[in-house]
Amino acid sequence: MEPRPAGPERPGFPDAAVRQALLAEGAAPAAHVFKGTAHLNTVVRVPGTDAPVVVRRRLPGVCRRERSFLSEHAVLRAVEDVSGAVAAPRILALGENSPDDPFAIHTYVGPPDIGRSPDHPVHGLLPHEADGLVDQLCALTRVNYRQVDPTAGDGRFHDWLRDQLVTLVAELPKESQQLARLLGLPDAGRLRQILSRQRVGERRPALLHGDLNPWNLVRRDDRLALTIIDWELAVVGDPLYDLVRHMHLTPTRPEIRDRMFRRWERSLAPEYTRDWARDWKVYRRLEIVRSAYVDLDRIVTGAGLDAPNVRRAVDSYAVTLAVAAGALGLPARTGAGPYLARVLAAEVPRAPPPPGCSRPCRGRGR
């Protein structure tokens, strides 16, 4: 079917370039195709353009427990308005081959050799990369977030975040909920009671990336140091959360953590940073608890186990579970050993996929 572009075309990337990109996508070798959490990304060269581009399509039947709330396309458009202070892909075209097969074409941010995988800081950030990421997070406070979420900015972000986690737990498959209970993790109702004891102060909201794991950061050779990709989980909220979630998802040495906090606090006005030293551990505890449920569900359902960062999280699940119990103020369950062994050996019965999610439910993951 002839592709139907949507929205205004970019100067230098007309409809003819869109068609050529889609033709090249169909002929691309496997080495040029990168599977993400929810998208298939194919890197192609288009005659007449200076650099490769990425054809981005949503994977069918994706299991994703954490929800998207904003349009990635609208977020990327808004990020462009901060005049190069944030390194992110640019949207070149949107369209669809059919109503259930939309596509987007983005600028490519990987190495010039498109057959070589992008370089991600999977072992943690170098000092100059930590500086570059903090500077970009600070620049996000200058984005007009009402452009992408007109209803945002009324405060109570931590309460909203807690409610999203409780909803995630309540909607886990029955098998995942049963194993969580056997391992000593509370059900959704009890979890809400425990987490309701924790409070954070209110800070001025900003646009957040929402998922700054290492595979969403691509190394580059300039002052920004990193390009930030995959903005699907972007939200508007407390800027402290983006920084803390990054530190939870990425191996972060104490000296790098302190360096990032110091630079972040120096670079922003007090309305964005007040009381951060008191509150950052509240967000950290919330993310530890989230990982205990999400990683357990991945083991039970098999979702994303072929992804390197998911595999890394699963391999350390025993530690995650113990730390989560401590974060919730719960005693370690001494009888959980045999159940945990079964979980880590992936010998538990596979839960059926939720509606709209057909197997395999794989990807680079989170």
C-alpha positions in Angstrom: 0.0 0.0 0.0 1.2 3.5 -0.9 2.4 5.3 2.3 0.4 8.3 3.5 2.6 11.0 5.1 1.0 13.0 7.9 1.8 16.5 9.0 4.1 19.1 7.4 7.2 17.7 5.6 10.7 18.8 6.7 12.7 21.0 4.3 15.1 18.6 2.6 12.9 15.5 3.3 9.9 15.6 1.0 7.5 12.8 0.2 9.9 11.4 -2.4 12.5 10.9 0.4 9.9 9.2 2.6 9.1 6.7 -0.2 12.8 6.0 -0.7 13.4 5.5 3.0 10.5 2.9 3.1 11.9 1.1 0.1 15.3 1.0 1.7 13.7 -0.3 4.9 12.3 -3.3 3.1 15.8 -4.2 1.7 17.8 -3.4 4.9 20.1 -6.2 6.1 19.6 -7.5 9.7 22.7 -5.6 10.9 20.9 -2.4 10.3 17.8 -3.3 12.3 17.6 -2.6 16.0 14.8 -3.9 18.2 13.8 -1.6 21.0 11.3 -2.0 23.8 8.3 -1.2 21.7 9.7 -0.3 18.3 11.6 -1.8 15.4 14.2 0.7 14.2 15.7 0.3 10.7 18.6 2.5 9.8 18.7 3.4 6.1 20.5 5.8 3.7 18.3 7.9 1.4 19.8 9.3 -1.8 20.2 13.1 -1.6 20.4 13.2 2.2 23.6 13.9 4.1 23.1 11.3 6.9 21.3 8.0 7.6 17.8 8.1 8.9 15.7 5.7 11.1 12.4 4.2 10.1 10.6 3.5 13.3 7.6 1.2 13.6 5.7 -0.1 16.6 6.2 -3.7 17.3 2.9 -5.7 17.3 1.7 -7.2 20.6 4.1 -5.4 22.9 3.7 -6.1 26.6 4.6 -2.9 28.4 3.6 -2.6 32.0 4.5 1.1 32.3 2.2 3.2 30.3 2.9 6.0 27.9 1.0 9.3 28.5 2.4 11.7 26.0 2.9 11.6 22.2 6.6 11.0 21.6 6.3 13.0 18.4 4.9 16.0 20.2 7.6 15.7 22.9 10.4 15.6 20.3 9.0 18.7 18.6 8.9 20.5 21.9 12.4 19.5 22.8 13.6 21.1 19.5 12.6 24.5 20.9 15.4 24.6 23.4 17.9 25.4 20.6 20.3 22.5 20.7 20.6 22.3 24.4 19.1 18.8 24.4 20.5 16.1 22.1 17.6 14.1 20.8 16.5 12.7 17.4 14.5 15.0 15.1 11.3 13.8 13.4 11.6 14.0 9.6 8.3 12.4 8.7 5.2 10.7 10.1 2.8 8.5 8.1 1.2 5.1 7.8 1.1 2.2 5.4 -2.3 1.3 6.8 -4.4 2.5 9.7 -2.8 -0.1 12.0 0.8 0.3 10.7 2.0 3.9 11.4 5.6 4.8 11.0 7.9 7.7 11.9 11.2 8.6 10.3 13.8 10.1 12.7 17.3 11.4 12.3 19.9 8.7 13.1 22.1 9.3 16.2 24.4 6.3 16.0 27.9 5.8 14.5 28.6 6.6 10.9 29.0 2.9 10.2 25.3 2.0 10.3 26.0 -1.7 10.7 27.7 -1.1 14.0 25.6 -0.8 17.2 25.4 2.5 18.9 27.6 2.9 22.0 25.6 3.0 25.2 27.0 3.7 28.7 26.0 0.3 30.1 28.6 0.3 32.8 27.8 3.8 34.0 28.6 7.4 33.0 32.1 8.9 32.7 32.5 12.3 34.5 32.0 14.4 31.3 29.0 12.3 30.4 27.5 12.8 33.8 28.0 16.6 33.3 26.4 16.5 29.8 23.4 14.6 31.0 22.8 16.9 33.9 23.0 19.9 31.6 20.4 18.4 29.3 18.1 17.7 32.1 18.4 21.2 33.3 17.6 22.4 29.7 14.4 20.4 29.8 13.1 22.8 32.4 13.0 25.4 29.6 10.7 23.3 27.4 7.1 24.6 27.3 5.6 21.4 28.8 2.0 22.7 28.3 2.7 22.3 24.6 2.6 18.5 25.1 0.4 18.3 28.2 -1.9 21.3 28.7 -3.3 19.8 31.9 0.0 19.2 33.7 1.7 21.1 36.4 -0.8 21.0 39.2 1.6 19.4 41.7 1.2 16.1 43.6 3.5 14.3 41.2 4.8 11.8 43.8 1.2 10.9 44.6 0.4 10.3 40.9 3.6 8.3 40.5 2.7 6.1 43.5 -0.8 5.5 42.2 0.6 4.4 38.8 2.8 1.8 40.6 -0.2 0.6 42.6 -2.2 0.3 39.4 0.6 -1.6 37.7 0.7 -4.1 40.6 -3.1 -4.5 40.6 -3.0 -5.3 36.9 -0.2 -7.9 36.9 -1.2 -11.4 35.7 -2.5 -13.7 38.3 0.6 -15.9 38.2 2.9 -12.8 38.8 0.7 -11.7 41.7 0.7 -15.1 43.3 4.5 -15.4 43.2 4.9 -11.8 44.5 2.7 -12.8 47.5 4.8 -16.0 48.1 8.0 -13.9 48.0 6.6 -11.5 50.6 5.7 -8.6 48.3 2.4 -6.9 49.3 -0.7 -6.8 47.1 -1.9 -3.5 45.5 -4.0 -2.5 48.5 -1.4 -3.1 51.1 1.3 -1.5 48.9 -0.8 1.7 48.7 -1.1 1.8 52.4 2.7 1.5 52.9 3.7 4.0 50.2 1.1 6.5 51.4 3.3 7.1 54.4 6.0 8.6 52.2 5.9 12.2 51.2 8.0 14.6 49.1 8.0 18.3 48.8 6.5 20.1 45.8 8.9 21.5 43.2 8.3 23.3 39.9 7.4 20.8 37.2 9.2 20.2 34.0 9.2 17.9 31.0 10.9 14.6 32.0 12.3 11.8 29.8 11.0 9.2 32.3 13.3 6.3 31.3 16.9 7.3 31.3 18.3 3.8 31.3 21.7 3.3 29.6 20.2 1.9 26.4 18.3 5.2 25.9 21.6 7.1 26.0 23.9 7.1 23.0 27.5 8.4 23.3 28.6 11.3 21.1 31.7 13.4 20.7 30.8 16.9 21.8 30.0 18.8 24.9 26.6 17.2 25.3 28.3 13.8 25.4 25.1 11.8 25.1 22.0 11.7 22.8 18.8 10.9 24.6 16.5 8.6 22.6 13.2 6.7 23.1 11.0 9.4 24.7 7.9 7.2 24.9 7.6 7.4 28.7 8.0 11.2 28.9 5.9 12.9 31.5 5.6 16.2 33.1 6.6 16.2 36.8 9.3 16.7 39.4 12.7 17.1 37.7 14.3 15.4 40.7 12.6 12.2 39.6 14.3 12.0 36.2 17.8 12.2 37.9 17.0 9.6 40.6 15.4 7.2 38.1 18.5 7.4 35.9 20.7 6.6 38.9 18.5 3.6 39.7 18.5 2.2 36.2 22.2 2.9 35.5 25.2 1.7 37.5 26.2 4.9 39.2 29.3 5.2 41.5 28.8 7.3 44.6 31.3 10.0 43.3 29.4 10.3 40.0 26.1 10.5 41.9 27.4 13.3 44.1 28.9 15.1 41.1 25.5 15.0 39.3 23.5 16.2 42.2 25.9 19.1 42.9 25.9 20.2 39.3 22.1 19.9 39.0 21.5 21.9 42.2 24.0 24.6 41.1 22.4 24.9 37.6 18.7 25.2 38.5 16.7 27.8 40.3 15.6 26.8 43.9 12.0 26.2 42.9 13.2 23.1 40.9 15.6 21.8 43.6 14.4 22.7 47.1 14.5 19.9 49.6 16.1 17.5 47.1 18.5 16.1 49.6 15.6 15.0 51.8 13.4 13.7 49.0 15.7 11.9 46.5 15.7 8.7 48.7 11.9 8.6 48.6 12.0 8.4 44.8 14.8 5.8 45.0 12.8 3.6 47.3 9.8 3.9 45.0 11.9 2.7 42.0 13.4 -0.2 44.0 9.9 -1.4 44.8 8.8 -0.9 41.2 11.7 -3.1 40.0 10.8 -5.8 42.4 7.4 -6.2 40.8 8.4 -5.4 37.2 11.4 -7.8 37.1 9.4 -10.6 38.7 6.7 -10.2 36.1 9.3 -10.3 33.4 10.6 -13.6 34.7 7.1 -15.1 35.0 5.9 -13.9 31.6 9.2 -14.1 29.7 8.8 -10.5 28.5 12.1 -9.0 27.3 14.4 -11.6 28.8 16.6 -11.5 25.7 17.2 -7.8 26.3 20.6 -7.1 27.9 19.5 -4.7 30.6 16.5 -6.8 31.4 18.7 -9.9 31.7 21.0 -7.9 34.0 18.1 -6.9 36.2 16.8 -10.5 36.3 20.2 -11.9 37.2 20.3 -9.6 40.3 16.7 -10.2 41.3 17.5 -11.8 44.7 19.2 -8.6 45.7 16.4 -6.5 44.3 13.8 -8.4 46.3 15.8 -8.1 49.6 16.3 -4.3 49.1 12.7 -3.8 48.1 11.5 -5.6 51.3 13.8 -3.2 53.3 12.4 -0.2 51.4 8.9 -1.2 52.3 9.8 -1.9 56.0 8.9 -5.5 55.6 10.8 -8.5 57.2 12.6 -10.8 54.8 10.5 -13.9 54.3 12.6 -16.8 55.4 10.5 -19.4 53.6 10.8 -17.6 50.3 14.0 -19.4 49.3 12.5 -22.3 47.3 10.1 -20.0 45.5 12.8 -17.5 44.7 15.0 -20.4 43.3 12.2 -21.4 41.0 11.7 -17.8 39.8 15.4 -17.3 39.1 15.6 -20.6 37.3 12.6 -19.5 35.2 10.8 -22.7 36.0 7.5 -21.1 37.0 4.5 -21.6 34.7 4.3 -19.0 32.0 1.4 -16.6 32.4 -0.8 -16.0 29.4 -0.1 -12.7 27.7 -2.5 -9.9 28.5 -5.1 -8.9 25.8 -3.5 -7.4 22.8 -0.1 -8.9 23.6 0.9 -11.9 21.6 4.1 -13.9 22.1 7.0 -13.4 21.7 7.0 -10.3 23.8 10.7 -9.4 23.4 12.8 -6.4 22.9 15.7 -4.4 24.1 13.6 -3.7 27.2 14.1 -1.5 30.1 
